[in-house]
Amino acid sequence: MESDTIESSSESKFPLIAGIVGVALGAIALILAVKAKNAADSAAAASLAAGQAAEEAKALVASKADGATVQGIVADYTDFKAKVEKGFQDVTAAYTKVQQAVEARGGSRSSNGGATAVAGPGEYIVVKGDTLSGIARKQGISLKALQDLNPGVGSSLRIGQKLKVK
C-alpha cells in the first residue's frame, strides 16, 4: 500500500509541473502580445502623423501655387512614380535571370573576388578555416569516405569549393 501512495504522489507532480509551465508560457505570450500591441499603436500614430504632414504639405503647396500647377506637379509625380516602379520591375526581372544563369552554372564570383557557390543536396561548400577532417566531422562521415567521394582533393582546400559529402 505504501508503494501505491508513493507512486500516486509522484504521478501527481506531472500535472502540477505542466500547469506551472502552462502558466509561464501564458505569461510570456501575454507580455509579447502587449509589446506587439504597443508597437502597432506606435505604427498607427506614426502613420497618422505622416498623413497629417502630407496634408499640411499639400495645403502649403496649394497656398503657393494655383490648382492647375498643383495638378501638373501631381501628374508629373504620378508619372515619375510609375516609371520608377517599372524600372524596379525590369531590374528585378533581369536580376532573376542572372541569378538563374549563375545557379545553372553552379556558382558565382562575389564582388570581392572570392568564390560564392550554392550547395545542393549531398554537397558542402568550403568556408574559411575548414579542413578535410573538420568537414568530415561536421557531416558525420569518415575522412576516408570524404576523400573517396572527392578524388584529387588534397589537404589544400579553396574557399567556395564544392565537395561531395553523400
N, C-alpha and C positions, 0 to 999 in steps of 0.2 A: 504494500500500500504506500509506503514512503516513496518508493521509486515512482509511483504514479503521480504523487504530489510534486516531486521534483521535476518530472517531465512536464507536467501541466504548467508549473511556474516558468520553466524555460521556454515552453511553447508560447506562452502569453507575452513574452518580450517582443516577439516579431511584430505584432500589431502596434505595440507601443512605439517601437523604432520606426515602423513605416508611417505612423501618424506624425511623429516628430519631423521626419524627412519631408512629408507632405506639407506640413505647416511651414517649414523652412522654405521649400520651393514656392509655396504660395506667397510668402512674404517677399521673396526675391522677385517674383512675377509682378507683384503689386508695385514694388519700387521701380521696376523697369517701365511699367505702364505709366506711372506718374511722370517719370522722366520723359517718356515719349510724348505724353500729353503736353508737358511744358514746352518741349521742342516744337510741337505742332502749333501751339499758341504763339510762340515766338515767330515762327514762319508766317503765320496768318497776320500777325501785327506788322511784320516787315513787308509783306505783300500789300497790305492796306496802305502803309506809308509810301511805298513805291507808287501805288496808284494815285495817291493824293499828290505826290511830287510830279507825276506825269500830267495830271490835270492842271496843276499850277503852272507848269512849263507851257502847256498848251494855251492857257489863258494869257500868259505873258507874251507868247508869240503872237496870239490873236490881237492883243492890245497894241503891238508894234507894227503889225502888217495887216493889210486888208484880207478879206476872205479868199479872194482868188489866189493871192500869193501863198497863203497857208495851204490851200488845196493843192497848189502846184508843188509845194515842198512835200506834202504828204504823198502825192503821186510819185514824185521822184524817189522818196524813201521806200515806198512800196515796191517800185521797180528795182531799186538797188538791192533790197532785201531778197526779192525773187532771184535776181542774178547771183547773189552770194549763195543762196540755198542750192541753186542749180550747179554752181561751181563746186560746192561741197559734195554734192551727189556724184558729180563727174570724177572728182579726186578720189572719193571713196570707192567708186567702181574700178578706177584704174589701180588703186592700191590693192583691191581684192584680186584683180587679175595678176598683178605682180606677185602677190603672196602665194597664189595658187601655182604660178610658174616656179617659184622658189621651192615650194613644197614638193612639186613634181620632180624637181632636180635633186632634192634630198638635202637641202640646207641653204644657207646664205652666208654672206660676209657682213659682219656688223660694221658700223661706221669707224670703229677703232682698229679694223683690220683683223680682228680675231674671228675665228670660225664660229658661226652660230648654226646649230642643227636641231632638228626636231627628232626626238627618239620615238620610234614606232614600237609596236609590241615586240618584246624579246630583244630590245636594243637598249644600250646605255650610252650617254654622251659624256665624254671625259671632261671633268672640270678641274680647275686649278688645285693642285695638291693631291690629285688622285694617283694611286699606284695600282698595279695589276692585283696585288694581293688584297688591297683595300676594297677595290671594286668587287672582287670575288666574294669577300666577306659581306659587303653590303647586299649583294644579290643572292647570297645564300648558296653559292656554288663553290666548288674547289678551284684552286688556282690552275690545276691541270686541265679541268673542264673548260675554264675560260680561255686558256691557251689553245686548246684543241678547237674551240669554236672560232678562234681568231688566229689562224696560222699566219706567221710572218709578223705578228705584233710582238715587238720586243719589250724591253723594260722602258724604252723611251716613248712616252705617250704624248700626244698633242692635245691641247685644249680644244674641245669641239669634235674630237674624233669619235666616230660611232663604233661601238663594239657590240658584237652579238653576245647575248647572255642566256639565250634559250635556244 
